[in-house]
Every structure is written in structure tokens, then in C-alpha cells.
Amino acid sequence: MGISDALEHVESEAVIRKLKQKDFLYTLFVDAVLILDFSLILFLLFMAGRKIVQLIVKK
């Protein structure tokens, strides 16, 4: 959010490039965290489903 606002008021190409790199890194970090969160949720659902199936088969 702040990086986009700063890009509107910047004249120097070096500063624009630096801000775009920071924006890319922040986006990459957020995407990585979201992917890890979703994969953890899917793994926990898989483990729970496996446990439920084991309980059903055991009876």
C-alpha cells in the first residue's frame, strides 16, 4: 500500500526500481506464507481423514 503511494511521487528511476524490488519481495513473502498455510491446512485435513477412516475400519 505505502509503496504504491510512494511510486506516484518519485522522480528518480533508481528509487522507483528499489521500491518495485521491495514491493516484489513483500509480495513474494506474503504468497509464500499463504501457500504454507494452505498446505498445512490440507495436510491436517488429510491426517484427520486418515484417522477417521482407520477408526471406521477398526470397528
C-alpha positions in Angstrom: 0.0 0.0 0.0 2.6 2.5 1.1 5.0 1.5 -1.7 2.3 2.2 -4.4 1.7 5.7 -2.9 5.4 6.4 -2.9 5.8 5.4 -6.5 3.4 8.1 -7.6 5.5 10.9 -6.1 9.0 9.6 -7.1 11.0 11.1 -9.9 14.3 9.1 -9.8 14.5 5.8 -11.7 16.8 4.3 -9.1 14.3 4.9 -6.3 11.5 3.6 -8.4 13.5 0.4 -9.2 14.3 0.0 -5.5 10.6 0.5 -4.4 9.5 -2.0 -7.0 12.0 -4.6 -5.7 10.8 -4.1 -2.2 7.2 -4.5 -3.4 8.1 -7.7 -5.2 9.8 -9.1 -2.1 6.9 -8.3 0.2 4.5 -9.9 -2.3 6.7 -13.0 -2.6 6.9 -13.3 1.2 3.1 -13.0 1.6 2.5 -15.5 -1.2 4.9 -18.0 0.4 3.2 -17.6 3.8 -0.2 -18.2 2.2 1.0 -21.3 0.4 2.5 -22.7 3.5 -0.7 -22.0 5.5 -2.9 -23.7 2.9 -0.6 -26.7 2.6 -0.6 -27.1 6.4 -4.4 -26.9 6.4 -4.7 -29.5 3.7 -2.1 -31.8 5.5 -4.1 -31.6 8.7 -7.3 -32.4 6.9 -5.6 -35.4 5.3 -4.3 -36.6 8.6 -7.8 -36.2 10.2 -9.5 -38.0 7.3 -7.0 -40.9 7.6 -7.6 -41.2 11.3 -11.4 -41.2 10.8 -11.0 -44.0 8.1 -8.8 -46.0 10.5 -11.5 -45.7 13.3 -14.3 -46.8 10.9 -12.3 -49.8 9.5 -11.3 -50.9 13.1 -15.0 -51.3 14.1 
